[in-house]
Amino acid sequence: MIEYVKGTLADLSPAMAVVECHGVGYGLHISLHTFSAIQGKQEVKLFVHEAIREDAYVLFGFSTRQERDLFLLLISVSGIGGNTARMILSALSPAELCDVIGSGNDKLLKTVKGIGLKTAQRIIVDLKDKIATISVAPSSVSAVQNATAVHYEILEEAVAALTMLGFPPAPSQKVCTTILKEMPDAPVEQVIKLALKRL
């Protein structure tokens, strides 16, 4: 079992991080929360969850143990797979997710793409008592984007991430373009978060 991967951040997109460790590049599926936390770093340590299926061997990476703990709780809920759990953790920070589950806010939870009212309620019922065991600090990662970043690059990166998450490119581009017109200074992770709620 892989507990964590520590090494050089060789490649990074909003949905995937490649960490090189002793000559081996590990491709880890990440949430937007982790993307924000490791953006701009050269050396990283990501906590790992291995998803081994008949047709695939997938690694999920997390910037904190708490985020991984939340991910494991989410995939323990019937009907929630790894990609859906990652989608939830991309739309809501760990602190926000704990607040949403703790307060029983199913309306906010069902704004996440792919989560209907019944699933949102099931997550809250199943995890309300369990999240008390996870201590999550308020999110300290500010969504600061380098002022020199080109508008087009943010659009391209956001669309690429949404495509990797399974959304068709055309609607993704349309939604991201609209968001960037409304909020020209929005960082890529914010554009993706907003797009997840609109697609």
C-alpha positions in Angstrom: 0.0 0.0 0.0 1.3 3.5 -0.9 0.9 5.9 2.0 2.3 9.0 0.3 4.5 10.1 -2.7 7.2 12.7 -2.0 9.3 14.1 -4.8 9.6 16.7 -7.6 6.4 18.1 -9.1 7.1 17.2 -12.8 3.8 18.2 -14.3 0.5 19.8 -13.0 -2.9 20.4 -14.3 -6.1 21.1 -12.3 -7.1 17.4 -12.5 -3.7 15.6 -12.5 -0.3 15.9 -10.8 2.8 14.0 -11.9 5.3 13.5 -9.0 8.8 12.2 -9.9 10.2 10.0 -7.1 13.6 8.3 -7.7 13.2 8.3 -11.5 9.5 7.1 -11.5 6.7 9.5 -12.4 3.5 8.9 -10.5 0.4 10.2 -12.1 -2.1 11.2 -9.4 -5.7 12.3 -9.9 -6.2 15.4 -7.7 -9.0 17.8 -6.7 -9.0 21.5 -7.2 -8.3 22.0 -3.5 -5.0 20.0 -3.8 -4.2 21.8 -7.1 -4.5 25.2 -5.3 -2.3 23.9 -2.4 0.6 22.6 -4.5 0.5 25.1 -7.4 3.9 26.8 -7.8 5.8 24.3 -5.6 8.8 22.2 -6.8 8.8 19.6 -4.1 5.5 18.1 -2.9 4.2 15.4 -0.7 0.8 13.9 -1.6 -1.1 11.4 0.4 -2.3 8.6 -1.7 -5.4 6.4 -2.2 -5.0 3.5 -4.5 -8.1 2.4 -6.5 -7.5 -1.0 -8.0 -10.1 -2.3 -10.4 -10.1 -5.1 -13.0 -9.6 -2.6 -15.8 -7.6 0.2 -14.1 -5.1 1.0 -11.4 -5.7 4.6 -10.4 -3.9 6.8 -7.8 -5.6 9.7 -6.2 -3.4 12.3 -4.5 -4.2 14.7 -1.6 -2.3 17.6 -0.2 -3.5 16.7 3.4 -4.4 13.6 5.3 -7.8 15.3 6.2 -8.7 15.6 2.5 -7.9 12.0 1.9 -9.9 11.0 5.0 -12.9 12.9 3.6 -12.4 11.2 0.2 -12.4 7.8 1.8 -15.6 8.6 3.7 -17.3 9.9 0.5 -16.4 6.7 -1.5 -17.8 4.6 1.4 -21.3 6.0 0.6 -23.3 3.8 -1.8 -23.2 5.3 -5.3 -20.2 7.5 -4.8 -17.1 6.5 -6.8 -13.6 8.0 -6.9 -14.4 10.6 -9.6 -17.6 11.8 -8.0 -15.8 12.1 -4.7 -13.0 14.1 -6.4 -15.7 16.3 -8.0 -17.2 17.0 -4.6 -13.8 17.9 -3.2 -13.2 20.2 -6.2 -16.4 22.1 -5.7 -16.1 22.4 -1.9 -13.0 22.7 0.3 -12.7 20.1 3.1 -13.8 22.7 5.6 -16.8 23.7 3.5 -17.7 20.0 3.0 -17.6 19.3 6.7 -19.8 22.4 7.3 -22.3 21.3 4.6 -22.5 17.7 6.0 -22.6 18.8 9.6 -25.4 21.3 9.0 -27.3 19.0 6.7 -27.2 21.4 3.8 -28.4 19.1 1.0 -29.3 22.0 -1.3 -25.6 23.2 -1.5 -24.4 19.6 -1.9 -26.6 18.9 -4.8 -25.2 21.9 -6.7 -22.2 19.6 -7.4 -22.4 18.1 -10.9 -23.7 14.5 -10.7 -25.2 14.8 -7.2 -28.9 14.6 -7.0 -31.1 15.3 -4.0 -31.3 11.7 -2.9 -27.5 11.2 -3.1 -26.9 14.4 -1.3 -29.2 13.3 1.5 -27.6 9.9 1.6 -24.1 11.5 2.0 -25.4 13.6 4.9 -27.1 10.7 6.7 -24.2 8.3 6.3 -21.4 10.8 7.1 -22.9 13.3 9.6 -21.5 11.4 12.7 -18.3 10.2 11.0 -17.0 13.7 10.0 -16.8 14.7 13.6 -13.7 12.5 13.8 -12.0 14.6 11.1 -10.4 17.8 12.2 -10.2 20.2 9.2 -8.6 23.6 9.5 -10.3 26.5 7.6 -9.1 26.8 4.1 -6.0 29.0 4.0 -5.2 28.7 0.3 -6.1 31.9 -1.3 -7.1 31.7 -5.0 -4.3 34.0 -6.1 -3.4 33.9 -9.7 -0.3 35.4 -11.2 -1.4 38.8 -12.6 0.6 38.1 -15.8 -1.3 34.9 -16.6 -3.0 35.2 -19.9 -6.8 35.0 -20.1 -6.6 32.4 -22.9 -4.3 30.1 -20.9 -6.8 30.1 -18.0 -9.6 29.3 -20.4 -7.6 26.5 -22.1 -6.5 25.0 -18.8 -10.1 25.1 -17.3 -11.6 23.4 -20.4 -8.8 20.8 -20.4 -9.5 20.0 -16.7 -13.3 19.8 -17.3 -12.7 17.5 -20.3 -10.6 15.2 -18.1 -13.4 15.1 -15.6 -15.7 13.8 -18.4 -17.5 16.9 -19.7 -17.8 17.6 -23.4 -15.3 20.2 -24.7 -17.8 22.5 -26.5 -20.2 23.2 -23.5 -17.2 23.5 -21.2 -15.6 26.1 -23.4 -18.9 28.1 -23.6 -19.4 28.1 -19.8 -15.8 29.0 -19.0 -15.8 31.8 -21.6 -19.0 33.2 -20.0 -17.5 33.0 -16.5 -14.3 34.7 -17.6 -16.4 37.5 -19.2 -18.2 38.0 -15.9 -15.0 37.6 -13.8 -11.9 38.5 -15.9 -9.5 38.1 -12.9 -10.8 34.7 -11.8 -8.1 32.1 -11.2 -8.3 28.8 -13.1 -9.5 26.8 -10.1 -12.4 29.3 -9.5 -13.4 29.1 -13.1 -13.5 25.3 -12.9 -15.5 25.4 -9.6 -18.1 27.8 -11.1 -18.2 25.7 -14.3 -18.9 22.5 -12.3 -22.0 24.2 -10.9 -23.3 25.4 -14.3 -22.6 22.4 -16.6 
